[in-house]
Amino acid sequence: MNSEWNLYMDEFGDYLKLERSLSVNSLKAYLSDMDKLQQFVDLSGWDLSPLQLQQKHILAFLEHLYN
């Protein structure tokens, strides 16, 4: 995982914990999903940061998960 993804995941985790007051289990689930997304992006050969993802990338990820 590249450092840019790590930074966004850390910040998202902080947001979920501090602003949304999510439980530890919920926080782990969200971050696990983000990790799966990042792995899918890498395996797909896309050199994208989280901010560069578009709807088509998310839809391809969801299709990958559920097919």
Contact map, one row per residue, 1 for C-alpha under 8 A:
1110110000000000000000000000000000000110000000000000000000000000000
1111110000000000000000000000000000000000000000000000000000000000000
1111111000000000000000000000000000000000000000000000000000000000000
0111111100000000000000000000000000000000000000001000000000000000000
1111111110000000000000000000000000000100000000001100000000000000000
1111111111000000000000000000000000000000000000000000000000000000000
0011111111100000000000000000000000000000000000000000000000000000000
0001111111110000000000000000000000000000000000000100000000000000000
0000111111111000000000000000001001000000000000000000000000000000000
0000011111111100000000000000000000000000000000000000000000000000000
0000001111111110000000000000000000000000000000000000000000000000000
0000000111111111000000000000000000000000000000000000000000000000000
0000000011111111100000000010001000000000000000000000000000000000000
0000000001111111111000000000000000000000000000000000000000000000000
0000000000111111111100000000000000000000000000000000000000000000000
0000000000011111111111000010000000000000000000000000000000000000000
0000000000001111111111110010000000000000000000000000000000000000000
0000000000000111111111000000000000000000000000000000000000000000000
0000000000000111111110000000000000000000000000000000000000000000000
0000000000000011111111000000000000000000000000000000000000000000000
0000000000000001111111100000000000000000000000000000000000000000000
0000000000000001110111110110000000000000000000000000000000000000000
0000000000000000100011111110000000000000000000000000000000000000000
0000000000000000100001111111000000000000000000000000000000000000000
0000000000000000000000111111100000000000000000000000000000000000000
0000000000000000000001111111110000000000000000000000000000000000000
0000000000001001100001111111111000000000000000000000000000000000000
0000000000000000000000011111111100000000000000000000000000000000000
0000000000000000000000001111111110000000000000000000000000000000000
0000000000000000000000000111111111000000000000000000000000000000000
0000000010001000000000000011111111100000000000000000000000000000000
0000000000000000000000000001111111110000000000000000000000000000000
0000000000000000000000000000111111111000000000000000000000000000000
0000000010000000000000000000011111111100000000000000000000000000000
0000000000000000000000000000001111111110000000000000000000000000000
0000000000000000000000000000000111111111000000000000000000000000000
0000000000000000000000000000000011111111100000000000000000001000000
1000100000000000000000000000000001111111110000000000000000000000000
1000000000000000000000000000000000111111111000000000000000000000000
0000000000000000000000000000000000011111111100000000000000001000000
0000000000000000000000000000000000001111111111110000000010000000000
0000000000000000000000000000000000000111111111100000000000000000000
0000000000000000000000000000000000000011111111000000000000000000000
0000000000000000000000000000000000000001111111000000000000000000000
0000000000000000000000000000000000000000111111100000000000000000000
0000000000000000000000000000000000000000111111110000000000000000000
0000000000000000000000000000000000000000110011111000000000000000000
0000000000000000000000000000000000000000100001111111100000000000000
0001100000000000000000000000000000000000000000111111100000000000000
0000100100000000000000000000000000000000000000011111100000000000000
0000000000000000000000000000000000000000000000011111100000000000000
0000000000000000000000000000000000000000000000011111110000000000000
0000000000000000000000000000000000000000000000011111111011000000000
0000000000000000000000000000000000000000000000000001111111000000000
0000000000000000000000000000000000000000000000000000111111100000000
0000000000000000000000000000000000000000000000000000011111110000000
0000000000000000000000000000000000000000100000000000111111111000000
0000000000000000000000000000000000000000000000000000111111111100000
0000000000000000000000000000000000000000000000000000001111111110000
0000000000000000000000000000000000000000000000000000000111111111000
0000000000000000000000000000000000001001000000000000000011111111100
0000000000000000000000000000000000000000000000000000000001111111110
0000000000000000000000000000000000000000000000000000000000111111111
0000000000000000000000000000000000000000000000000000000000011111111
0000000000000000000000000000000000000000000000000000000000001111111
0000000000000000000000000000000000000000000000000000000000000111111
0000000000000000000000000000000000000000000000000000000000000011111
